[in-house]
């Protein structure tokens, strides 16, 4: 039997051998670090027996699949600890995830003290060093085995498996769990573990099922790596927009108003207003868009024409009952059907195209309550929506321009390096979800693929993520916790013009169907604000700050001069305030830093006599005295160019 290793070398063995024994033959050190194996590209357990020629890689914690096996084993240790301390708890599932693992239990919630006790018990189990033993049972015996152990969730999982499935279990000491693996050889291989938090989670992710208790944790091979990760977690907690956005008084939520309906406070409103004015001026003045303003609701008749009633009704807020009311309305989940009727209001020639409609649209989507999160998952939001009606021969170029505009907006905001591009395709195995014929989908998807390739934009392809009427490019990013959401979408639509009887007159006098691009340039303003909070930890570029300068008189004797400085700043469009309270200047400076104001101007007797200001910034710290005119000139240039300046770490920490 010939085994080809990752480095290309070949090992020969007279008979079959397990992956772990091959690892030992290569190196005892490698065997100690081994977490799993990869045979002919398939990840396998270390106990897997190899009986024929193959390629083999021994996976360690440095490999993604190795990390998963390591952390999945740690989740079993957690489950064993829970069963020891809380014998009545019922086991659900416990997979590895990015940066750690979790396990769901049917039991009361755990507080921090309980998590610490569980963590201590886990360390005892690890120290005991039990070997993990894999065994299998036929389906009926497996069900009976878990029924006898009074584990109803495991029984349900087994019952959902095919009748001929291999049902495997892992035993470690007195603990047994249903699991496909792979796993480490024993618990003693786990070196550093930490339980992070506890929360609620519906069984199988459905709010129709029972709420379980989920424990999140992580594990590393070195304590130093664990400590580094825990420090990272502390940093992202500070950046979490749900926490920081409230502390900065950018937004809030109120139970009596409802989930997914955030209130933007004055500072948050100012930021969104700044973004909105920038985008509208950019689109209209530089990219050739024209503005529309359309209703927030429409009769169901409109959505039946577009197909949304059949394909998206469950995601809409419907006003009225079709069985009782003559007219049923719905709040709009998108603007496209409305803008189509703006287009249809007059006859169009081929010379009129392309027409680029832009609208700052407030939309409504009936998201599940379990999906609501801060500003990133909401039920009412505002979007930089646009629809381009184009001739088929203009489609590729206009699609490229939409990508260029999106990239420009991301770059200006400093978010361009944090995104991934996705070609979201239809699912031919789920035809009922889509309109149109397969050949149209294949052609349009290939057009987008060609555009992305030509522009050298790296992308991945996602089956089943297309809109019901066409494929799209989704530009995604992750929040501080690794959850991915879409920022910007650009859709290729060759179908809805037919639904709405849209046409233009070509050079031969014939009626021709146009193509349509559905797109956003900055996406949802609320979600963009959330990402900006997390990206900059509240230290926004000056042009985006709701308060750009705070004037700090050393004492109330200099309030008059401070207000003169304020008047000049405001005259030049700078967002500024005065802190005229009878407080010590050190206190005012600390408060200004905590408020994430980029510039503070300290004024006292010298400054008033000389007509200057003492400048302190989060970029350079104490910048010394400057003439007011010089400071105003420099900050106005910074705002005009939307410069992103680096925050000095030592100044930020003061």
LINQUIFEN-V670556 format. One record per residue. N is the residue number from 1. SS is DSSP state (~ for helix, > for strand, _ for the rest). Layout:
# LINQUIFEN-V670556
N:SS
N:SS
This chain:
# LINQUIFEN-V670556
1:_
2:>
3:>
4:>
5:>
6:_
7:_
8:_
9:_
10:>
11:>
12:>
13:_
14:_
15:_
16:_
17:>
18:>
19:~
20:~
21:~
22:~
23:~
24:~
25:~
26:~
27:_
28:~
29:~
30:~
31:~
32:~
33:~
34:_
35:_
36:>
37:>
38:>
39:>
40:_
41:_
42:>
43:>
44:>
45:_
46:_
47:_
48:_
49:>
50:>
51:_
52:_
53:_
54:>
55:>
56:>
57:>
58:>
59:>
60:_
61:_
62:_
63:_
64:~
65:~
66:~
67:~
68:~
69:~
70:~
71:~
72:~
73:~
74:~
75:~
76:~
77:~
78:~
79:~
80:~
81:~
82:~
83:~
84:~
85:~
86:_
87:_
88:_
89:_
90:>
91:>
92:_
93:_
94:_
95:_
96:>
97:>
98:_
99:_
100:>
101:>
102:>
103:>
104:>
105:>
106:>
107:_
108:_
109:_
110:_
111:_
112:~
113:~
114:~
115:~
116:~
117:~
118:~
119:~
120:~
121:~
122:~
123:~
124:~
125:~
126:~
127:~
128:~
129:_
130:_
131:>
132:>
133:>
134:>
135:>
136:>
137:>
138:_
139:~
140:~
141:~
142:~
143:~
144:~
145:~
146:~
147:~
148:~
149:_
150:_
151:_
152:~
153:~
154:~
155:~
156:~
157:~
158:~
159:~
160:_
161:_
162:_
163:_
164:_
165:_
166:_
167:>
168:>
169:>
170:>
171:>
172:>
173:_
174:_
175:>
176:>
177:>
178:>
179:_
180:_
181:_
182:_
183:_
184:_
185:_
186:>
187:~
188:~
189:~
190:_
191:_
192:>
193:>
194:>
195:>
196:>
197:>
198:>
199:>
200:>
201:>
202:>
203:~
204:~
205:~
206:_
207:_
208:_
209:_
210:_
211:>
212:>
213:>
214:>
215:>
216:>
217:>
218:>
219:>
220:>
221:_
222:_
223:~
224:~
225:~
226:~
227:~
228:~
229:~
230:~
231:~
232:~
233:~
234:~
235:~
236:~
237:~
238:~
239:~
240:_
241:~
242:~
243:~
244:~
245:~
246:~
247:~
248:_
249:_
250:_
251:>
252:>
253:_
254:_
255:_
256:_
257:_
258:_
259:_
260:_
261:_
262:_
263:>
264:>
265:_
266:~
267:~
268:~
269:~
270:~
271:~
272:~
273:~
274:~
275:~
276:~
277:~
278:~
279:~
280:~
281:~
282:~
283:~
284:~
285:~
286:~
287:_
288:_
289:_
290:>
291:>
292:_
293:_
294:_
295:_
296:_
297:>
298:>
299:>
300:~
301:~
302:~
303:~
304:~
305:~
306:~
307:_
308:~
309:~
310:~
311:~
312:_
313:~
314:~
315:~
316:_
317:_
318:>
319:>
320:_
321:_
322:_
323:_
324:_
325:_
326:_
327:_
328:_
329:>
330:>
331:>
332:_
333:_
334:_
335:_
336:~
337:~
338:~
339:~
340:~
341:~
342:~
343:~
344:~
345:_
346:_
347:_
348:_
349:>
350:~
351:~
352:~
353:_
354:_
355:>
356:>
357:>
358:>
359:>
360:>
361:>
362:>
363:>
364:>
365:_
366:_
367:_
368:_
369:~
370:~
371:~
372:_
373:>
374:_
375:_
376:_
377:>
378:_
379:_
380:>
381:>
382:>
383:>
384:>
385:>
386:>
387:>
388:>
389:>
390:>
391:_
392:~
393:~
394:~
395:~
396:~
397:~
398:~
399:~
400:~
401:~
402:~
403:~
404:~
405:~
406:~
407:~
408:~
409:~
410:~
411:~
412:~
413:~
414:_
415:_
416:~
417:~
418:~
419:>
420:>
421:>
422:>
423:>
424:>
425:>
426:_
427:_
428:_
429:_
430:_
431:~
432:~
433:~
434:_
435:_
436:_
437:_
438:~
439:~
440:~
441:~
442:~
443:~
444:~
445:~
446:~
447:~
448:~
449:~
450:~
451:~
452:~
453:~
454:~
455:_
456:_
457:_
458:_
459:>
460:>
461:>
462:>
463:>
464:_
465:_
466:_
467:>
468:_
469:_
470:>
471:_
472:>
473:>
474:>
475:>
476:>
477:>
478:>
479:_
480:_
481:_
482:_
483:_
484:>
485:>
486:>
487:>
488:>
489:>
490:>
491:>
492:>
493:>
494:_
495:_
496:~
497:~
498:~
499:~
500:_
501:_
502:_
503:_
504:>
505:>
506:_
507:_
508:_
509:_
510:_
511:>
512:>
513:_
514:_
515:>
516:>
517:>
518:>
519:>
520:>
521:>
522:>
523:>
524:>
525:~
526:~
527:~
528:~
529:~
530:~
531:~
532:~
533:~
534:~
535:~
536:~
537:_
538:_
539:_
540:_
541:_
542:~
543:~
544:~
545:_
546:_
547:_
548:_
549:>
550:>
551:>
552:>
553:>
554:_
555:_
556:~
557:~
558:~
559:~
560:~
561:~
562:~
563:~
564:~
565:~
566:~
567:~
568:~
569:~
570:~
571:~
572:_
573:_
574:_
575:_
576:>
577:>
578:>
579:_
580:_
581:_
582:_
583:_
584:_
585:~
586:~
587:~
588:~
589:~
590:~
591:~
592:~
593:~
594:~
595:_
596:_
597:_
598:_
599:>
600:>
601:>
602:>
603:>
604:_
605:~
606:~
607:~
608:~
609:~
610:~
611:_
612:>
613:>
614:>
615:>
616:>
617:>
618:_
619:_
620:_
621:>
622:>
623:>
624:>
625:>
626:>
627:>
628:~
629:~
630:~
631:~
632:~
633:~
634:~
635:~
636:~
637:~
638:~
639:~
640:~
641:~
642:_
643:_
644:_
645:_
646:_
647:_
648:_
649:~
650:~
651:~
652:~
653:~
654:_
